[in-house]
Amino acid sequence: MPLSDVRWFGIDFAFTLMNPLTMHHSTVLPEMYKRLGRGEEGKERLERWYKLREAMGSPGDAPHQKVRLMKEYNRRRLHAEVFDNDPAAIKMYAEMEAIERRPPEGTKEALEYLRGKGKGLSVVSEVSGVEGTLSISESLRANKLLGLFDELITPAGRFTTTGALIDGVTFKGTSKKDGTIYERLANYLDSKEVGTGARAMVGDDPKSDIESAKERGFVTIQYSGVINRGRSEKADYFLSNWSELRLLL
């Protein structure tokens, strides 16, 4: 089915909608503790952050992969081991994270183009907790993308774009990696009469965003504008820049 016939787009967050590489913790964490009036803690907190990052994944994993594991699956450990579950620090970190993570070039214009074509847009992310989902909402708000989406779908549930829980059952505990989130998505979209061929997934990861979605009947668009992870044979379309999207429709 031509991409122009797709009515609903699920879009991955990290490395697709948002570039986490624009956030440099070596400057963010010291600045954050200065703003909290505890600048003397900055160096130690940064050392804790690096220690936790190194504990993620396998020894040979790239730093950005380790950070992704920390943010998507281990945010509670981040809060506990780096910030000692200090509410003020966690809140400040969330605020600075929302500002520092920025969308890749052309993202807002491409999303506005899709909305102008009447397409449904949802963020579909692997973040495992409510805290991570709320951080997505904050980043969308800070970058003026919030109003372009209908909802946020994660293993924590289905949320409004402002972070209010709509459905805490259907997607609870699902995963992109094993495909369960796409199985539930397919059923959910079927109930909205958005059938196979009319729903697409956009993401950077060849396995979790592309292969798993393709195996469950989604049109797949692989985005490589932030990190090129190598082309997936399961991708129907490829984007190296968001500005290319309108050429595919």
N, C-alpha and C positions, 0 to 999 in steps of 0.2 A: 504493500500500500504506500502511495506517495506520502512524504512527510506533511504535505499540505492537508492531508485527510486526518492527521492526528488532532484530537480535540483536547487532550490532557497531557501535560508534561510534568513528570516528577524530576526534580533537580537536586542533585547532591549538593551538600554545603561546602565542606572543606576541600580546597583545591579545585573547586568548580565554580561555585557562587562567590566564594570568599578565598582570598589568598592569605593563609596564615603566616607565610614567610615575611610579610611586611611587619610582623610583630617581633621585636627584638627584646627578649627577656633580659639581656644584659644591661639594658637601659631602663626598661619598663619597671622591673622589680625595685631597683634602688630609688627611682623616682616615686614609685608608689609609696614606699615607706617614708620618704621625705614628706610627702603630702599628709601622711598619717601622723606626722610629728615624731616619728621613730626612725630617723634616718640611719642611726647606728645599726639597725637590724638588717639593712638592705643587703649587705654582702653575704651574711649568713643565710638569709632566705634564698638568695640566688644560688648559693652552693647547694642548698637542699633541693632546689628545683633541678639543677644539673644531676644530682645524685638520683633523683626519682626518674628523670629522663633516661639515664643509663640503665635503670632497672627494667625498662620496658623492652619487650620483644627479644630479639636475638642479638648477640654481640656485633654481628656484621650489618645490622640494619642501619640505614641512613638516619641521621638525626631527625629529619622531618617526619620519617615514619614513626620513630619513637614518640615524638611529640603528638602525632595523630593518635597513637594508642593511648597516651596519657589523657588527652582531651576527650576522646570519644568513649573510652571504656573505663577510665580510672580517675574521673574528676573528683570523686570523693577522697581518693588517696591524695590527690593534689591538695585539696582543702585541708586534709588532716596533717600530712607530712611536711608541707611547705608553710602553711598558714596557721597550723595548730587549731583549725576550726574557728578562727577569730572572725566573727561576723563582719567587723569593719574592714578587715583585710580582704575577705572574700568579696564583699560588695565593691570595694575599690578596684580589685582585680577584674571583676566582671565589667565594670565601667570602662576601664582602660583597654581591656581586650576588645570590647565592642568598637572602640575608636580606632585602635591600631590595626585590626584586621580589615583589609580593604578589598572591594571587589575588583576582579581583573578588568582591564580596559574593555569597554564596549558592553559590559554586562547590563547596566541599567537600560541602555538604548535597545538592546536585544529583547529584554523582558517587556519593555513598553511596546515593542513591535508585536510580540506574541499576544499581549493583552489587547492590542488594537485589532488583532485578527480574531478576537473572541475565544482565545485558548484558555483553558484552565491551568493554573500553575500551583504546584505544591512543592515545598521542600521535603525531600525524603532523605533523612540522615541516619547514620548508624549510632549517633550518640545514645548512650544507654540509660541515662537518667534524666529526671526532670530538670536538674540544674543545668545540664548540657543543652537541653531544649530551650530553656530560658535564655541561655547565652546566645543561641542562634537568633532568637527574637530580638535581643538587644543589638546584635550586630546588624540585622536588617533595618532596625529603627535608626541606628546611628548613621547608616549609609543610605537612608531614604529609599529603601527597597520594600519596606513593610507592606505598603498598600498594593504591591504588585502580585502578592500571593494570596491564595485562598486559605491555606492551612499548612501546618507543620506536622509531618508524620515521622515518628521515631519509635524505637523499641520501648519507649516509655509511654506511648499512646498517641492519640490524635489531638492536636491542639489548635486553637486559633492562632493567628500570627502574633498576637500580643501575649501568648503564653498561657491562656486559659484552657484547661483540660476539657475536651469535648467527649472523648471516648477513651477510657483507661483500660479497656478489656481487649478489643480486637487486635491491636498491634503489640500488646504487652509481651515482652520477652522474645520478640521475633528478631531476625537477623538478616542482613543482606548476604552475608557469607554463605549461609545455608539455604538462602532463598525463601525462607518462611515469610519475610516481610512482603515479598512480591506475590506470594500465594494469597496472602490476606488482602493485599492491594487489588489484585485481580478480582477477587470476590466483591470487594467494596466498590470498585469501579463498574463491575457488572450490574450492581444494584442501582447505579446511576446511569445505566444504559450507555456506558463508555466501554465498548467491547474491544476484543483483540484487534490490533491494527489501528485503533484510534487512541492508543495510549503509548507514551514513550518515556524512556528513562534517559536522563543526561547525567554523565559522571565521568570521573577520571580513571577509576580503578578497573582494570580489565576483568577481574574476577567478580568483585562484589557489586559493581555498578553495571557492568555490561553482560558478562556471561550468565550470571544468576538471573538477571532480568530477562534476557533473551530466551532462556530455557523455559520461561513462564509466560511467553507470548507478548512481551513488550517490544516495541520498536526501540532500538538502542542507538544512542549518539554518544560517542566517546570524545571527551574534551581533554586537550593536552596543553592548554595555554599557560598553566602554572607549572605542572610537572608532567613530563612525557614519560609514561610508564611502559611504552611500547604498544603498538596497535594490537587490538584484539580481533581475532577472526570473526567474532560474534557481533561486532559493531556493524550496524547498517549505514551509519554516517559518521563523519569525523569533523571535529572543529578544533582548530588551533587558536582561534580568536572568536570571541562572541559575535563580532561584527559579521562573521561569515554565515550566521544562522539564517538571515533573511534570504540568502542566495539559495538555500536548500528548500525553501517553502514555495 
